[in-house]
């Protein structure tokens, strides 16, 4: 039997709540805790647009 190819799995991926962009590094992304204690994740662009700098 041949060994299965190894797929590199990132620690975790984050998805932008606004535009749906998926990123594995999420540098500059912002996460907010909603009142329902849900983590709201925004990419850099959306975070700037939504919350200003
Ligand atoms: Zn976004």
mmCIF file of the protein (N, C-alpha, C, O) and its ligand, coordinates in Angstrom:
data_MODEL
# 
_entry.id   MODEL 
# 
loop_
_entity.id 
_entity.type 
_entity.pdbx_number_of_molecules 
1 polymer     1 
2 non-polymer 1 
# 
_entity_poly.entity_id                      1 
_entity_poly.type                           'polypeptide(L)' 
_entity_poly.nstd_linkage                   no 
_entity_poly.nstd_monomer                   no 
_entity_poly.pdbx_seq_one_letter_code       
;(UNK)(UNK)(UNK)(UNK)(UNK)(UNK)(UNK)(UNK)(UNK)(UNK)(UNK)(UNK)(UNK)(UNK)(UNK)(UNK)
(UNK)(UNK)(UNK)(UNK)(UNK)(UNK)(UNK)(UNK)(UNK)(UNK)(UNK)(UNK)(UNK)(UNK)(UNK)(UNK)
(UNK)(UNK)(UNK)(UNK)(UNK)(UNK)(UNK)(UNK)(UNK)(UNK)(UNK)(UNK)(UNK)(UNK)(UNK)(UNK)
(UNK)(UNK)(UNK)(UNK)(UNK)
;
_entity_poly.pdbx_seq_one_letter_code_can   XXXXXXXXXXXXXXXXXXXXXXXXXXXXXXXXXXXXXXXXXXXXXXXXXXXXX 
_entity_poly.pdbx_strand_id                 A 
# 
loop_
_entity_poly_seq.entity_id 
_entity_poly_seq.num 
_entity_poly_seq.mon_id 
_entity_poly_seq.hetero 
1 1  UNK n 
1 2  UNK n 
1 3  UNK n 
1 4  UNK n 
1 5  UNK n 
1 6  UNK n 
1 7  UNK n 
1 8  UNK n 
1 9  UNK n 
1 10 UNK n 
1 11 UNK n 
1 12 UNK n 
1 13 UNK n 
1 14 UNK n 
1 15 UNK n 
1 16 UNK n 
1 17 UNK n 
1 18 UNK n 
1 19 UNK n 
1 20 UNK n 
1 21 UNK n 
1 22 UNK n 
1 23 UNK n 
1 24 UNK n 
1 25 UNK n 
1 26 UNK n 
1 27 UNK n 
1 28 UNK n 
1 29 UNK n 
1 30 UNK n 
1 31 UNK n 
1 32 UNK n 
1 33 UNK n 
1 34 UNK n 
1 35 UNK n 
1 36 UNK n 
1 37 UNK n 
1 38 UNK n 
1 39 UNK n 
1 40 UNK n 
1 41 UNK n 
1 42 UNK n 
1 43 UNK n 
1 44 UNK n 
1 45 UNK n 
1 46 UNK n 
1 47 UNK n 
1 48 UNK n 
1 49 UNK n 
1 50 UNK n 
1 51 UNK n 
1 52 UNK n 
1 53 UNK n 
# 
loop_
_struct_asym.id 
_struct_asym.entity_id 
A 1 
B 2 
# 
loop_
_chem_comp.id 
_chem_comp.type 
_chem_comp.mon_nstd_flag 
UNK 'L-peptide linking' . 
ZN  non-polymer         . 
# 
_pdbx_entity_nonpoly.entity_id   2 
_pdbx_entity_nonpoly.name        ? 
_pdbx_entity_nonpoly.comp_id     ZN 
# 
_pdbx_nonpoly_scheme.asym_id         B 
_pdbx_nonpoly_scheme.entity_id       2 
_pdbx_nonpoly_scheme.mon_id          ZN 
_pdbx_nonpoly_scheme.ndb_seq_num     1 
_pdbx_nonpoly_scheme.pdb_seq_num     101 
_pdbx_nonpoly_scheme.auth_seq_num    101 
_pdbx_nonpoly_scheme.pdb_mon_id      ZN 
_pdbx_nonpoly_scheme.auth_mon_id     ZN 
_pdbx_nonpoly_scheme.pdb_strand_id   A 
_pdbx_nonpoly_scheme.pdb_ins_code    . 
# 
loop_
_atom_site.group_PDB 
_atom_site.id 
_atom_site.type_symbol 
_atom_site.label_atom_id 
_atom_site.label_alt_id 
_atom_site.label_comp_id 
_atom_site.label_asym_id 
_atom_site.label_entity_id 
_atom_site.label_seq_id 
_atom_site.pdbx_PDB_ins_code 
_atom_site.Cartn_x 
_atom_site.Cartn_y 
_atom_site.Cartn_z 
_atom_site.occupancy 
_atom_site.B_iso_or_equiv 
_atom_site.pdbx_formal_charge 
_atom_site.auth_seq_id 
_atom_site.auth_comp_id 
_atom_site.auth_asym_id 
_atom_site.auth_atom_id 
_atom_site.pdbx_PDB_model_num 
ATOM   1   N  N  . UNK A 1 1  ? 0.827   -1.213 0.000  1.00 0.00 ? 1   UNK A N  1 
ATOM   2   C  CA . UNK A 1 1  ? 0.000   0.000  0.000  1.00 0.00 ? 1   UNK A CA 1 
ATOM   3   C  C  . UNK A 1 1  ? 0.852   1.250  0.000  1.00 0.00 ? 1   UNK A C  1 
ATOM   4   O  O  . UNK A 1 1  ? 1.817   1.373  0.755  1.00 0.00 ? 1   UNK A O  1 
ATOM   5   N  N  . UNK A 1 2  ? 0.476   2.166  -0.857 1.00 0.00 ? 2   UNK A N  1 
ATOM   6   C  CA . UNK A 1 2  ? 1.212   3.427  -0.856 1.00 0.00 ? 2   UNK A CA 1 
ATOM   7   C  C  . UNK A 1 2  ? 0.697   4.325  0.253  1.00 0.00 ? 2   UNK A C  1 
ATOM   8   O  O  . UNK A 1 2  ? -0.493  4.363  0.565  1.00 0.00 ? 2   UNK A O  1 
ATOM   9   N  N  . UNK A 1 3  ? 1.633   5.036  0.826  1.00 0.00 ? 3   UNK A N  1 
ATOM   10  C  CA . UNK A 1 3  ? 1.180   5.971  1.879  1.00 0.00 ? 3   UNK A CA 1 
ATOM   11  C  C  . UNK A 1 3  ? 0.330   7.080  1.285  1.00 0.00 ? 3   UNK A C  1 
ATOM   12  O  O  . UNK A 1 3  ? 0.564   7.527  0.162  1.00 0.00 ? 3   UNK A O  1 
ATOM   13  N  N  . UNK A 1 4  ? -0.630  7.505  2.031  1.00 0.00 ? 4   UNK A N  1 
ATOM   14  C  CA . UNK A 1 4  ? -1.464  8.616  1.572  1.00 0.00 ? 4   UNK A CA 1 
ATOM   15  C  C  . UNK A 1 4  ? -0.658  9.902  1.569  1.00 0.00 ? 4   UNK A C  1 
ATOM   16  O  O  . UNK A 1 4  ? 0.185   10.122 2.439  1.00 0.00 ? 4   UNK A O  1 
ATOM   17  N  N  . UNK A 1 5  ? -0.924  10.751 0.581  1.00 0.00 ? 5   UNK A N  1 
ATOM   18  C  CA . UNK A 1 5  ? -0.228  12.042 0.583  1.00 0.00 ? 5   UNK A CA 1 
ATOM   19  C  C  . UNK A 1 5  ? -0.599  12.855 1.803  1.00 0.00 ? 5   UNK A C  1 
ATOM   20  O  O  . UNK A 1 5  ? -1.751  12.893 2.237  1.00 0.00 ? 5   UNK A O  1 
ATOM   21  N  N  . UNK A 1 6  ? 0.392   13.486 2.323  1.00 0.00 ? 6   UNK A N  1 
ATOM   22  C  CA . UNK A 1 6  ? 0.132   14.305 3.504  1.00 0.00 ? 6   UNK A CA 1 
ATOM   23  C  C  . UNK A 1 6  ? -0.413  15.665 3.087  1.00 0.00 ? 6   UNK A C  1 
ATOM   24  O  O  . UNK A 1 6  ? 0.171   16.353 2.250  1.00 0.00 ? 6   UNK A O  1 
ATOM   25  N  N  . UNK A 1 7  ? -1.500  16.025 3.663  1.00 0.00 ? 7   UNK A N  1 
ATOM   26  C  CA . UNK A 1 7  ? -2.064  17.349 3.398  1.00 0.00 ? 7   UNK A CA 1 
ATOM   27  C  C  . UNK A 1 7  ? -1.763  18.235 4.591  1.00 0.00 ? 7   UNK A C  1 
ATOM   28  O  O  . UNK A 1 7  ? -2.083  17.918 5.736  1.00 0.00 ? 7   UNK A O  1 
ATOM   29  N  N  . UNK A 1 8  ? -1.144  19.339 4.282  1.00 0.00 ? 8   UNK A N  1 
ATOM   30  C  CA . UNK A 1 8  ? -0.836  20.253 5.378  1.00 0.00 ? 8   UNK A CA 1 
ATOM   31  C  C  . UNK A 1 8  ? -2.101  20.943 5.854  1.00 0.00 ? 8   UNK A C  1 
ATOM   32  O  O  . UNK A 1 8  ? -2.788  21.632 5.100  1.00 0.00 ? 8   UNK A O  1 
ATOM   33  N  N  . UNK A 1 9  ? -2.370  20.745 7.073  1.00 0.00 ? 9   UNK A N  1 
ATOM   34  C  CA . UNK A 1 9  ? -3.551  21.380 7.638  1.00 0.00 ? 9   UNK A CA 1 
ATOM   35  C  C  . UNK A 1 9  ? -3.120  22.553 8.500  1.00 0.00 ? 9   UNK A C  1 
ATOM   36  O  O  . UNK A 1 9  ? -2.344  22.387 9.441  1.00 0.00 ? 9   UNK A O  1 
ATOM   37  N  N  . UNK A 1 10 ? -3.612  23.708 8.189  1.00 0.00 ? 10  UNK A N  1 
ATOM   38  C  CA . UNK A 1 10 ? -3.265  24.864 8.999  1.00 0.00 ? 10  UNK A CA 1 
ATOM   39  C  C  . UNK A 1 10 ? -3.877  24.727 10.384 1.00 0.00 ? 10  UNK A C  1 
ATOM   40  O  O  . UNK A 1 10 ? -4.826  23.965 10.570 1.00 0.00 ? 10  UNK A O  1 
ATOM   41  N  N  . UNK A 1 11 ? -3.356  25.441 11.334 1.00 0.00 ? 11  UNK A N  1 
ATOM   42  C  CA . UNK A 1 11 ? -3.888  25.392 12.698 1.00 0.00 ? 11  UNK A CA 1 
ATOM   43  C  C  . UNK A 1 11 ? -5.398  25.604 12.696 1.00 0.00 ? 11  UNK A C  1 
ATOM   44  O  O  . UNK A 1 11 ? -6.150  24.848 13.311 1.00 0.00 ? 11  UNK A O  1 
ATOM   45  N  N  . UNK A 1 12 ? -5.808  26.614 12.014 1.00 0.00 ? 12  UNK A N  1 
ATOM   46  C  CA . UNK A 1 12 ? -7.234  26.830 11.820 1.00 0.00 ? 12  UNK A CA 1 
ATOM   47  C  C  . UNK A 1 12 ? -7.425  27.907 10.773 1.00 0.00 ? 12  UNK A C  1 
ATOM   48  O  O  . UNK A 1 12 ? -6.581  28.787 10.600 1.00 0.00 ? 12  UNK A O  1 
ATOM   49  N  N  . UNK A 1 13 ? -8.531  27.825 10.090 1.00 0.00 ? 13  UNK A N  1 
ATOM   50  C  CA . UNK A 1 13 ? -8.835  28.827 9.083  1.00 0.00 ? 13  UNK A CA 1 
ATOM   51  C  C  . UNK A 1 13 ? -9.922  29.739 9.623  1.00 0.00 ? 13  UNK A C  1 
ATOM   52  O  O  . UNK A 1 13 ? -10.789 29.317 10.387 1.00 0.00 ? 13  UNK A O  1 
ATOM   53  N  N  . UNK A 1 14 ? -9.857  30.976 9.217  1.00 0.00 ? 14  UNK A N  1 
ATOM   54  C  CA . UNK A 1 14 ? -10.894 31.902 9.628  1.00 0.00 ? 14  UNK A CA 1 
ATOM   55  C  C  . UNK A 1 14 ? -11.622 32.407 8.389  1.00 0.00 ? 14  UNK A C  1 
ATOM   56  O  O  . UNK A 1 14 ? -11.028 32.553 7.321  1.00 0.00 ? 14  UNK A O  1 
ATOM   57  N  N  . UNK A 1 15 ? -12.873 32.662 8.540  1.00 0.00 ? 15  UNK A N  1 
ATOM   58  C  CA . UNK A 1 15 ? -13.686 33.151 7.440  1.00 0.00 ? 15  UNK A CA 1 
ATOM   59  C  C  . UNK A 1 15 ? -14.241 34.518 7.797  1.00 0.00 ? 15  UNK A C  1 
ATOM   60  O  O  . UNK A 1 15 ? -14.793 34.724 8.878  1.00 0.00 ? 15  UNK A O  1 
ATOM   61  N  N  . UNK A 1 16 ? -14.082 35.446 6.866  1.00 0.00 ? 16  UNK A N  1 
ATOM   62  C  CA . UNK A 1 16 ? -14.591 36.785 7.101  1.00 0.00 ? 16  UNK A CA 1 
ATOM   63  C  C  . UNK A 1 16 ? -16.115 36.758 7.089  1.00 0.00 ? 16  UNK A C  1 
ATOM   64  O  O  . UNK A 1 16 ? -16.735 36.215 6.175  1.00 0.00 ? 16  UNK A O  1 
ATOM   65  N  N  . UNK A 1 17 ? -16.690 37.340 8.096  1.00 0.00 ? 17  UNK A N  1 
ATOM   66  C  CA . UNK A 1 17 ? -18.142 37.355 8.225  1.00 0.00 ? 17  UNK A CA 1 
ATOM   67  C  C  . UNK A 1 17 ? -18.781 38.160 7.100  1.00 0.00 ? 17  UNK A C  1 
ATOM   68  O  O  . UNK A 1 17 ? -19.883 37.846 6.651  1.00 0.00 ? 17  UNK A O  1 
ATOM   69  N  N  . UNK A 1 18 ? -18.092 39.189 6.652  1.00 0.00 ? 18  UNK A N  1 
ATOM   70  C  CA . UNK A 1 18 ? -18.647 40.093 5.650  1.00 0.00 ? 18  UNK A CA 1 
ATOM   71  C  C  . UNK A 1 18 ? -18.526 39.551 4.228  1.00 0.00 ? 18  UNK A C  1 
ATOM   72  O  O  . UNK A 1 18 ? -19.531 39.381 3.538  1.00 0.00 ? 18  UNK A O  1 
ATOM   73  N  N  . UNK A 1 19 ? -17.302 39.280 3.794  1.00 0.00 ? 19  UNK A N  1 
ATOM   74  C  CA . UNK A 1 19 ? -17.090 38.938 2.383  1.00 0.00 ? 19  UNK A CA 1 
ATOM   75  C  C  . UNK A 1 19 ? -16.836 37.452 2.166  1.00 0.00 ? 19  UNK A C  1 
ATOM   76  O  O  . UNK A 1 19 ? -16.789 36.991 1.025  1.00 0.00 ? 19  UNK A O  1 
ATOM   77  N  N  . UNK A 1 20 ? -16.673 36.706 3.242  1.00 0.00 ? 20  UNK A N  1 
ATOM   78  C  CA . UNK A 1 20 ? -16.522 35.271 3.078  1.00 0.00 ? 20  UNK A CA 1 
ATOM   79  C  C  . UNK A 1 20 ? -15.124 34.821 2.723  1.00 0.00 ? 20  UNK A C  1 
ATOM   80  O  O  . UNK A 1 20 ? -14.900 33.641 2.455  1.00 0.00 ? 20  UNK A O  1 
ATOM   81  N  N  . UNK A 1 21 ? -14.181 35.748 2.717  1.00 0.00 ? 21  UNK A N  1 
ATOM   82  C  CA . UNK A 1 21 ? -12.800 35.386 2.436  1.00 0.00 ? 21  UNK A CA 1 
ATOM   83  C  C  . UNK A 1 21 ? -12.289 34.425 3.500  1.00 0.00 ? 21  UNK A C  1 
ATOM   84  O  O  . UNK A 1 21 ? -12.520 34.614 4.694  1.00 0.00 ? 21  UNK A O  1 
ATOM   85  N  N  . UNK A 1 22 ? -11.589 33.393 3.041  1.00 0.00 ? 22  UNK A N  1 
ATOM   86  C  CA . UNK A 1 22 ? -11.018 32.436 3.985  1.00 0.00 ? 22  UNK A CA 1 
ATOM   87  C  C  . UNK A 1 22 ? -9.514  32.642 4.022  1.00 0.00 ? 22  UNK A C  1 
ATOM   88  O  O  . UNK A 1 22 ? -8.859  32.720 2.983  1.00 0.00 ? 22  UNK A O  1 
ATOM   89  N  N  . UNK A 1 23 ? -8.991  32.726 5.194  1.00 0.00 ? 23  UNK A N  1 
ATOM   90  C  CA . UNK A 1 23 ? -7.556  32.944 5.324  1.00 0.00 ? 23  UNK A CA 1 
ATOM   91  C  C  . UNK A 1 23 ? -7.001  32.059 6.427  1.00 0.00 ? 23  UNK A C  1 
ATOM   92  O  O  . UNK A 1 23 ? -7.656  31.806 7.438  1.00 0.00 ? 23  UNK A O  1 
ATOM   93  N  N  . UNK A 1 24 ? -5.775  31.596 6.208  1.00 0.00 ? 24  UNK A N  1 
ATOM   94  C  CA . UNK A 1 24 ? -5.181  30.720 7.207  1.00 0.00 ? 24  UNK A CA 1 
ATOM   95  C  C  . UNK A 1 24 ? -4.225  31.474 8.114  1.00 0.00 ? 24  UNK A C  1 
ATOM   96  O  O  . UNK A 1 24 ? -3.834  30.976 9.170  1.00 0.00 ? 24  UNK A O  1 
ATOM   97  N  N  . UNK A 1 25 ? -3.855  32.658 7.705  1.00 0.00 ? 25  UNK A N  1 
ATOM   98  C  CA . UNK A 1 25 ? -2.946  33.420 8.552  1.00 0.00 ? 25  UNK A CA 1 
ATOM   99  C  C  . UNK A 1 25 ? -3.682  34.528 9.275  1.00 0.00 ? 25  UNK A C  1 
ATOM   100 O  O  . UNK A 1 25 ? -3.401  34.843 10.432 1.00 0.00 ? 25  UNK A O  1 
ATOM   101 N  N  . UNK A 1 26 ? -4.628  35.108 8.563  1.00 0.00 ? 26  UNK A N  1 
ATOM   102 C  CA . UNK A 1 26 ? -5.499  36.123 9.142  1.00 0.00 ? 26  UNK A CA 1 
ATOM   103 C  C  . UNK A 1 26 ? -4.721  37.251 9.794  1.00 0.00 ? 26  UNK A C  1 
ATOM   104 O  O  . UNK A 1 26 ? -5.057  37.730 10.877 1.00 0.00 ? 26  UNK A O  1 
ATOM   105 N  N  . UNK A 1 27 ? -3.669  37.659 9.096  1.00 0.00 ? 27  UNK A N  1 
ATOM   106 C  CA . UNK A 1 27 ? -2.898  38.779 9.633  1.00 0.00 ? 27  UNK A CA 1 
ATOM   107 C  C  . UNK A 1 27 ? -3.689  40.067 9.491  1.00 0.00 ? 27  UNK A C  1 
ATOM   108 O  O  . UNK A 1 27 ? -4.188  40.382 8.411  1.00 0.00 ? 27  UNK A O  1 
ATOM   109 N  N  . UNK A 1 28 ? -3.799  40.784 10.548 1.00 0.00 ? 28  UNK A N  1 
ATOM   110 C  CA . UNK A 1 28 ? -4.505  42.054 10.494 1.00 0.00 ? 28  UNK A CA 1 
ATOM   111 C  C  . UNK A 1 28 ? -6.010  41.908 10.596 1.00 0.00 ? 28  UNK A C  1 
ATOM   112 O  O  . UNK A 1 28 ? -6.745  42.895 10.578 1.00 0.00 ? 28  UNK A O  1 
ATOM   113 N  N  . UNK A 1 29 ? -6.457  40.676 10.703 1.00 0.00 ? 29  UNK A N  1 
ATOM   114 C  CA . UNK A 1 29 ? -7.894  40.481 10.848 1.00 0.00 ? 29  UNK A CA 1 
ATOM   115 C  C  . UNK A 1 29 ? -8.327  40.872 12.239 1.00 0.00 ? 29  UNK A C  1 
ATOM   116 O  O  . UNK A 1 29 ? -7.524  40.920 13.171 1.00 0.00 ? 29  UNK A O  1 
ATOM   117 N  N  . UNK A 1 30 ? -9.604  41.148 12.363 1.00 0.00 ? 30  UNK A N  1 
ATOM   118 C  CA . UNK A 1 30 ? -10.107 41.522 13.676 1.00 0.00 ? 30  UNK A CA 1 
ATOM   119 C  C  . UNK A 1 30 ? -11.267 40.619 14.064 1.00 0.00 ? 30  UNK A C  1 
ATOM   120 O  O  . UNK A 1 30 ? -12.095 40.241 13.235 1.00 0.00 ? 30  UNK A O  1 
ATOM   121 N  N  . UNK A 1 31 ? -11.299 40.293 15.322 1.00 0.00 ? 31  UNK A N  1 
ATOM   122 C  CA . UNK A 1 31 ? -12.371 39.436 15.821 1.00 0.00 ? 31  UNK A CA 1 
ATOM   123 C  C  . UNK A 1 31 ? -13.068 40.152 16.971 1.00 0.00 ? 31  UNK A C  1 
ATOM   124 O  O  . UNK A 1 31 ? -12.430 40.744 17.842 1.00 0.00 ? 31  UNK A O  1 
ATOM   125 N  N  . UNK A 1 32 ? -14.359 40.082 16.946 1.00 0.00 ? 32  UNK A N  1 
ATOM   126 C  CA . UNK A 1 32 ? -15.133 40.730 17.986 1.00 0.00 ? 32  UNK A CA 1 
ATOM   127 C  C  . UNK A 1 32 ? -16.055 39.710 18.632 1.00 0.00 ? 32  UNK A C  1 
ATOM   128 O  O  . UNK A 1 32 ? -16.532 38.781 17.980 1.00 0.00 ? 32  UNK A O  1 
ATOM   129 N  N  . UNK A 1 33 ? -16.290 39.889 19.885 1.00 0.00 ? 33  UNK A N  1 
ATOM   130 C  CA . UNK A 1 33 ? -17.203 38.996 20.591 1.00 0.00 ? 33  UNK A CA 1 
ATOM   131 C  C  . UNK A 1 33 ? -18.572 39.675 20.638 1.00 0.00 ? 33  UNK A C  1 
ATOM   132 O  O  . UNK A 1 33 ? -18.738 40.759 21.199 1.00 0.00 ? 33  UNK A O  1 
ATOM   133 N  N  . UNK A 1 34 ? -19.534 39.003 20.035 1.00 0.00 ? 34  UNK A N  1 
ATOM   134 C  CA . UNK A 1 34 ? -20.872 39.584 20.000 1.00 0.00 ? 34  UNK A CA 1 
ATOM   135 C  C  . UNK A 1 34 ? -21.537 39.435 21.357 1.00 0.00 ? 34  UNK A C  1 
ATOM   136 O  O  . UNK A 1 34 ? -21.007 38.792 22.262 1.00 0.00 ? 34  UNK A O  1 
ATOM   137 N  N  . UNK A 1 35 ? -22.709 40.043 21.479 1.00 0.00 ? 35  UNK A N  1 
ATOM   138 C  CA . UNK A 1 35 ? -23.438 39.950 22.738 1.00 0.00 ? 35  UNK A CA 1 
ATOM   139 C  C  . UNK A 1 35 ? -23.856 38.516 23.020 1.00 0.00 ? 35  UNK A C  1 
ATOM   140 O  O  . UNK A 1 35 ? -24.039 38.118 24.170 1.00 0.00 ? 35  UNK A O  1 
ATOM   141 N  N  . UNK A 1 36 ? -24.003 37.743 21.939 1.00 0.00 ? 36  UNK A N  1 
ATOM   142 C  CA . UNK A 1 36 ? -24.377 36.339 22.115 1.00 0.00 ? 36  UNK A CA 1 
ATOM   143 C  C  . UNK A 1 36 ? -23.134 35.482 22.349 1.00 0.00 ? 36  UNK A C  1 
ATOM   144 O  O  . UNK A 1 36 ? -23.205 34.253 22.345 1.00 0.00 ? 36  UNK A O  1 
ATOM   145 N  N  . UNK A 1 37 ? -22.014 36.136 22.548 1.00 0.00 ? 37  UNK A N  1 
ATOM   146 C  CA . UNK A 1 37 ? -20.742 35.435 22.771 1.00 0.00 ? 37  UNK A CA 1 
ATOM   147 C  C  . UNK A 1 37 ? -20.335 34.621 21.562 1.00 0.00 ? 37  UNK A C  1 
ATOM   148 O  O  . UNK A 1 37 ? -19.736 33.554 21.692 1.00 0.00 ? 37  UNK A O  1 
ATOM   149 N  N  . UNK A 1 38 ? -20.663 35.127 20.387 1.00 0.00 ? 38  UNK A N  1 
ATOM   150 C  CA . UNK A 1 38 ? -20.202 34.510 19.156 1.00 0.00 ? 38  UNK A CA 1 
ATOM   151 C  C  . UNK A 1 38 ? -19.016 35.315 18.672 1.00 0.00 ? 38  UNK A C  1 
ATOM   152 O  O  . UNK A 1 38 ? -18.987 36.539 18.793 1.00 0.00 ? 38  UNK A O  1 
ATOM   153 N  N  . UNK A 1 39 ? -18.043 34.619 18.124 1.00 0.00 ? 39  UNK A N  1 
ATOM   154 C  CA . UNK A 1 39 ? -16.874 35.320 17.621 1.00 0.00 ? 39  UNK A CA 1 
ATOM   155 C  C  . UNK A 1 39 ? -17.148 35.819 16.211 1.00 0.00 ? 39  UNK A C  1 
ATOM   156 O  O  . UNK A 1 39 ? -17.421 35.030 15.307 1.00 0.00 ? 39  UNK A O  1 
ATOM   157 N  N  . UNK A 1 40 ? -17.075 37.127 16.028 1.00 0.00 ? 40  UNK A N  1 
ATOM   158 C  CA . UNK A 1 40 ? -17.291 37.721 14.717 1.00 0.00 ? 40  UNK A CA 1 
ATOM   159 C  C  . UNK A 1 40 ? -15.938 38.074 14.136 1.00 0.00 ? 40  UNK A C  1 
ATOM   160 O  O  . UNK A 1 40 ? -15.187 38.862 14.711 1.00 0.00 ? 40  UNK A O  1 
ATOM   161 N  N  . UNK A 1 41 ? -15.632 37.482 12.988 1.00 0.00 ? 41  UNK A N  1 
ATOM   162 C  CA . UNK A 1 41 ? -14.310 37.667 12.401 1.00 0.00 ? 41  UNK A CA 1 
ATOM   163 C  C  . UNK A 1 41 ? -14.413 38.470 11.114 1.00 0.00 ? 41  UNK A C  1 
ATOM   164 O  O  . UNK A 1 41 ? -15.230 38.163 10.245 1.00 0.00 ? 41  UNK A O  1 
ATOM   165 N  N  . UNK A 1 42 ? -13.591 39.489 10.995 1.00 0.00 ? 42  UNK A N  1 
ATOM   166 C  CA . UNK A 1 42 ? -13.569 40.327 9.803  1.00 0.00 ? 42  UNK A CA 1 
ATOM   167 C  C  . UNK A 1 42 ? -12.161 40.393 9.244  1.00 0.00 ? 42  UNK A C  1 
ATOM   168 O  O  . UNK A 1 42 ? -11.192 40.484 9.998  1.00 0.00 ? 42  UNK A O  1 
ATOM   169 N  N  . UNK A 1 43 ? -12.044 40.348 7.910  1.00 0.00 ? 43  UNK A N  1 
ATOM   170 C  CA . UNK A 1 43 ? -10.743 40.515 7.293  1.00 0.00 ? 43  UNK A CA 1 
ATOM   171 C  C  . UNK A 1 43 ? -10.339 41.988 7.413  1.00 0.00 ? 43  UNK A C  1 
ATOM   172 O  O  . UNK A 1 43 ? -11.125 42.838 7.833  1.00 0.00 ? 43  UNK A O  1 
ATOM   173 N  N  . UNK A 1 44 ? -9.120  42.252 7.038  1.00 0.00 ? 44  UNK A N  1 
ATOM   174 C  CA . UNK A 1 44 ? -8.610  43.612 7.194  1.00 0.00 ? 44  UNK A CA 1 
ATOM   175 C  C  . UNK A 1 44 ? -9.494  44.641 6.501  1.00 0.00 ? 44  UNK A C  1 
ATOM   176 O  O  . UNK A 1 44 ? -9.847  45.666 7.085  1.00 0.00 ? 44  UNK A O  1 
ATOM   177 N  N  . UNK A 1 45 ? -9.849  44.354 5.244  1.00 0.00 ? 45  UNK A N  1 
ATOM   178 C  CA . UNK A 1 45 ? -10.645 45.312 4.474  1.00 0.00 ? 45  UNK A CA 1 
ATOM   179 C  C  . UNK A 1 45 ? -12.003 45.563 5.099  1.00 0.00 ? 45  UNK A C  1 
ATOM   180 O  O  . UNK A 1 45 ? -12.421 46.710 5.261  1.00 0.00 ? 45  UNK A O  1 
ATOM   181 N  N  . UNK A 1 46 ? -12.675 44.510 5.441  1.00 0.00 ? 46  UNK A N  1 
ATOM   182 C  CA . UNK A 1 46 ? -14.016 44.655 6.008  1.00 0.00 ? 46  UNK A CA 1 
ATOM   183 C  C  . UNK A 1 46 ? -13.967 45.302 7.376  1.00 0.00 ? 46  UNK A C  1 
ATOM   184 O  O  . UNK A 1 46 ? -14.849 46.086 7.726  1.00 0.00 ? 46  UNK A O  1 
ATOM   185 N  N  . UNK A 1 47 ? -12.956 44.985 8.143  1.00 0.00 ? 47  UNK A N  1 
ATOM   186 C  CA . UNK A 1 47 ? -12.835 45.583 9.462  1.00 0.00 ? 47  UNK A CA 1 
ATOM   187 C  C  . UNK A 1 47 ? -12.670 47.090 9.336  1.00 0.00 ? 47  UNK A C  1 
ATOM   188 O  O  . UNK A 1 47 ? -13.249 47.860 10.104 1.00 0.00 ? 47  UNK A O  1 
ATOM   189 N  N  . UNK A 1 48 ? -11.875 47.497 8.360  1.00 0.00 ? 48  UNK A N  1 
ATOM   190 C  CA . UNK A 1 48 ? -11.681 48.939 8.156  1.00 0.00 ? 48  UNK A CA 1 
ATOM   191 C  C  . UNK A 1 48 ? -12.967 49.593 7.701  1.00 0.00 ? 48  UNK A C  1 
ATOM   192 O  O  . UNK A 1 48 ? -13.324 50.681 8.152  1.00 0.00 ? 48  UNK A O  1 
ATOM   193 N  N  . UNK A 1 49 ? -13.657 48.911 6.797  1.00 0.00 ? 49  UNK A N  1 
ATOM   194 C  CA . UNK A 1 49 ? -14.883 49.491 6.260  1.00 0.00 ? 49  UNK A CA 1 
ATOM   195 C  C  . UNK A 1 49 ? -15.957 49.549 7.341  1.00 0.00 ? 49  UNK A C  1 
ATOM   196 O  O  . UNK A 1 49 ? -16.694 50.529 7.442  1.00 0.00 ? 49  UNK A O  1 
ATOM   197 N  N  . UNK A 1 50 ? -16.036 48.516 8.129  1.00 0.00 ? 50  UNK A N  1 
ATOM   198 C  CA . UNK A 1 50 ? -17.093 48.433 9.121  1.00 0.00 ? 50  UNK A CA 1 
ATOM   199 C  C  . UNK A 1 50 ? -16.815 49.261 10.363 1.00 0.00 ? 50  UNK A C  1 
ATOM   200 O  O  . UNK A 1 50 ? -17.712 49.889 10.925 1.00 0.00 ? 50  UNK A O  1 
ATOM   201 N  N  . UNK A 1 51 ? -15.579 49.253 10.773 1.00 0.00 ? 51  UNK A N  1 
ATOM   202 C  CA . UNK A 1 51 ? -15.275 49.871 12.054 1.00 0.00 ? 51  UNK A CA 1 
ATOM   203 C  C  . UNK A 1 51 ? -14.336 51.060 11.951 1.00 0.00 ? 51  UNK A C  1 
ATOM   204 O  O  . UNK A 1 51 ? -14.044 51.724 12.945 1.00 0.00 ? 51  UNK A O  1 
ATOM   205 N  N  . UNK A 1 52 ? -13.859 51.327 10.719 1.00 0.00 ? 52  UNK A N  1 
ATOM   206 C  CA . UNK A 1 52 ? -12.912 52.419 10.584 1.00 0.00 ? 52  UNK A CA 1 
ATOM   207 C  C  . UNK A 1 52 ? -11.616 52.024 11.174 1.00 0.00 ? 52  UNK A C  1 
ATOM   208 O  O  . UNK A 1 52 ? -11.520 50.939 11.748 1.00 0.00 ? 52  UNK A O  1 
ATOM   209 N  N  . UNK A 1 53 ? -10.697 52.764 11.081 1.00 0.00 ? 53  UNK A N  1 
ATOM   210 C  CA . UNK A 1 53 ? -9.459  52.243 11.533 1.00 0.00 ? 53  UNK A CA 1 
ATOM   211 C  C  . UNK A 1 53 ? -9.159  51.921 12.773 1.00 0.00 ? 53  UNK A C  1 
ATOM   212 O  O  . UNK A 1 53 ? -8.043  51.476 13.042 1.00 0.00 ? 53  UNK A O  1 
HETATM 213 ZN ZN . ZN  B 2 .  ? -13.943 40.644 4.483  1.00 0.00 ? 101 ZN  A ZN 1 
# 
